[in-house]
Amino acid sequence: MQRKRPLRPVANIETRLWARLRALNLQGYRFRRRAPFRTFILPFAEHEKLLAIDILDGEPGRAASPNIVRDRLLAEAGYTVLRFWRSEANVLALMQAIRQALEDRSPPASC
């Protein structure tokens, strides 16, 4: 009896988002996955633009219990944190929000 090859695993939202963020690295941004920040690990971060991206478990509308200490430390360091719900994650919509946040954090171009 011949063994069948296992099916290719379905990419989860983090894997799909990471593939898109790596493409932004070619445009001059430097995103890191599982990026260290003090004693915490950020799912995705662009340290130069001070942007952190968090993917939350659960359902939209439910009260999430974010890490209050981490959020305060990030805010004190000047980071903007984008949070997205895993259940509502649409990679194209996430990328649009991330690009907008990067543009908002960029200094205006001088003429």
C-alpha positions in Angstrom: 0.0 0.0 0.0 1.3 3.4 -1.0 1.4 6.1 1.6 -0.1 9.4 0.7 1.7 12.6 1.2 0.3 14.9 3.9 -1.6 17.9 2.7 0.2 21.1 2.7 -0.7 22.9 6.0 -3.1 25.8 5.7 -1.2 29.0 6.4 -2.6 30.9 9.5 -3.0 34.6 9.6 0.4 35.2 11.1 2.1 33.3 8.3 0.2 35.2 5.6 0.7 38.5 7.3 4.5 37.8 7.7 4.8 37.1 4.0 3.3 40.5 3.2 5.4 42.3 5.8 8.6 40.8 4.3 7.6 42.4 1.0 7.5 45.7 2.8 11.0 45.1 3.9 12.0 45.5 0.3 10.5 49.0 0.4 12.8 50.2 3.1 10.9 49.1 6.2 12.4 46.5 8.6 9.7 44.4 10.2 10.6 41.7 12.6 8.6 38.7 13.6 8.5 37.8 17.3 10.5 40.9 18.0 11.9 41.4 21.5 10.9 44.5 23.4 12.3 44.7 26.9 11.0 41.5 28.6 8.2 41.0 26.1 7.9 39.5 22.7 5.9 41.5 20.1 4.3 39.4 17.3 5.5 41.9 14.7 7.3 45.2 15.0 9.0 47.9 13.0 11.4 49.5 15.5 12.5 52.4 13.4 8.9 53.6 12.8 7.9 52.6 16.3 5.0 50.4 15.1 3.9 47.2 16.8 1.3 44.8 15.4 -0.7 42.5 17.6 -3.1 39.7 16.6 -5.7 39.0 19.3 -7.6 35.8 19.9 -11.2 35.8 20.6 -14.2 37.5 19.1 -14.6 41.2 18.2 -16.7 43.0 20.7 -15.5 40.9 23.6 -13.4 42.6 26.2 -9.8 41.6 25.6 -7.4 41.5 28.5 -4.4 43.2 26.9 -1.2 43.3 28.8 -1.5 46.6 30.5 2.2 46.8 31.6 3.4 46.1 28.0 1.0 48.6 26.6 2.2 51.3 29.0 5.9 50.6 28.3 5.3 50.7 24.5 3.4 54.0 24.8 6.2 55.5 26.9 8.7 54.4 24.3 6.6 56.1 21.6 5.2 53.0 19.9 1.9 52.8 18.1 0.2 49.4 18.6 -2.2 48.1 15.9 -4.5 45.3 17.1 -6.4 43.0 14.9 -8.8 40.2 15.8 -7.7 36.8 14.5 -11.3 35.8 13.6 -11.8 38.9 11.4 -8.4 39.0 9.9 -8.3 39.8 6.2 -4.7 40.1 5.1 -5.4 42.8 2.5 -7.3 44.9 5.0 -4.6 44.5 7.6 -1.9 45.5 5.1 -3.9 48.6 4.1 -4.2 49.6 7.8 -0.5 48.9 8.3 0.6 51.0 5.3 -1.6 53.9 6.5 0.0 53.7 10.0 3.5 53.7 8.4 2.6 56.7 6.3 1.2 58.5 9.4 4.4 57.8 11.3 6.7 59.0 8.5 8.0 62.6 8.6 6.7 64.8 5.8 8.9 64.9 2.8 10.7 68.3 2.5 10.7 70.0 -0.9 
